[in-house]
Amino acid sequence: MKNRSSYTEKLAHHATVFSGSSLAFILALLVVIIWLLTGSFFHYSDTWQLVINTGTTIVTFLMVFLIQRMQNKDSRAIHLKLNELVAALNGPSNRLIDVEDLSEEELETLSAFYKKLAVLAKKEKTLFSSHSIEEAIGLHKAKYSKPSE
């Protein structure tokens, strides 16, 4: 199973690299030009039209899965890099590691916290301040609360 998976991954990788190349575009353009030039030879028949329709439908169908595969891989790699940065830095909240695995409701809750943080950040006198949510709330309360005497 490992061999088949590795072969499939290599094939998908090479297909992705090729499909994004100038050569692939030129070949696709040549196919369309040849198809157009052969129209008069085939009397612009339904079969002639069906050839290009079928070909483009098949290519489009396969490309959807190829693009989604690359999007998933790129997204996973970016998330791993961001997780490493969050885990390595002192300031950021570790609750953001693997945040992509949270439910929509949990993401909305986090989003609300960051909107609150953005409001607090706008009240800062300097653009270079950065805080966790909890720290920002604590600093905000300390700054703007009346001192107890």
N, C-alpha and C positions, 0 to 999 in steps of 0.2 A: 504494500500500500504506500509506503514511504517513497518508493521509486516512481510510482505513477503520479503521486502528488508533486514530487520534484520535477518530473517531466512536464506536467501540466503547468506548473509555475514558470518554468523556463520558457515554454511555448507562449504563454500569456505575456510574459515580460518582453520577449522578442517581437511579438505581434504588436504590443503597445508601442514599443520604440519605433518599429517600422511604420505603423499607422500614423505616427506624428511626424514623419519625415517628409522632406520635399519630394523624394522619389515616389512615395506613396501618392502624394497629391498629383504629381505628373502622370503616373500610371492611371489614376482614376480619371484625370482629364482626357488622356489618350483613349481610354475605353469609351467615354462619352462621345468624343469626336469620331471615332471609328463607327460607333453605333449610329451617329447622325449621318455619316457619309454612306453607310450601307442602306439607309432608308429607301433611297430610290431603287436600288437593286432588288429589295424585297417588297417594293411597291407600298411602302409604309403600312404594311399589313398589321393585323392584330397580333400575330405571332412576333413580328419585329418589335412591337411595343411591349409585348409580354416579356421579352428577353431582358430589357433594361429594367422593367418594373420588378421582375422576380430577382434579378441580380442585386439591385439596390435594396430591396426588402431584406434579403438574406444578409447582406453586409451590415445594414442598419441593425438588424436583430442581434447579430453577433457583437457589434460594437457597443451596444447598450451594456452587455454583460462585461465586456472588456473594460469599458470606462468605469463601471461601478466597481469592478475588482481593484483597479488602480486607485480609485477614490477611497475605498476602504483601507487599502494598504497605506496610502499617504496619510490618511486621517489617523490611523493607528500609530504611525511613526511620529507624527506631530504631537499626539497626545503623550506618547512615551517621553519625548524630548521635554515637553512642558512639565510633565510629572517629575522628571529629573531636576529641572530648574526649581520647581516649587519645593521639592524635598531637600535640595542642597542649600537653599537660601534661608537666612534666619528670619526675615520679616514675613513672608507670605504664609497664609494659613494652610496648614496641611490638609484641611478638609477639602481642598480643591484637587487633591490627587485622585485620579480616576473619577472625576466629576462627570465625565461623559456616560458613566454607568448609572447615574441617578435617574429617577423617574422625572417626568415633566413637572410634577407638583414640587418635588424637591429642588429642581432647577429654578422654578419660580420663586421659591423661598430664598435661595441663594441670591437670585437676581434682586429681590427686594432689599436684602442686606447691602448689596453693592450700590444700589440706587441711594440708599440712606448714607452710605459712605461717601458717595459722590456729592451729596448735598453738604455733608460736613466738610469735605475737602474744599468746596467752593468758598467756605468761610475762612480758610487758612490764609495767612498773609503772604505765604511763599508758595511757589509752584513745586518746590523740591521736597515737600513733606510727603511721606508715605507711611501709612499705618495699616494694621489689621483692623477689622471691623470693631472688635472689642476695645483695642487701644484707642482708636479714633473716638469712640463713644465716651470712653473714660476721660480722654484729654478734653473733649468738647465740654463734658459736664464740669470738669475741673476749671476750665477757662471761663465759663459763662455762669457758673453758679456763684451765689453770693457767699463770701467767706463767713463762716460761723464764728461768732465772737462770744 
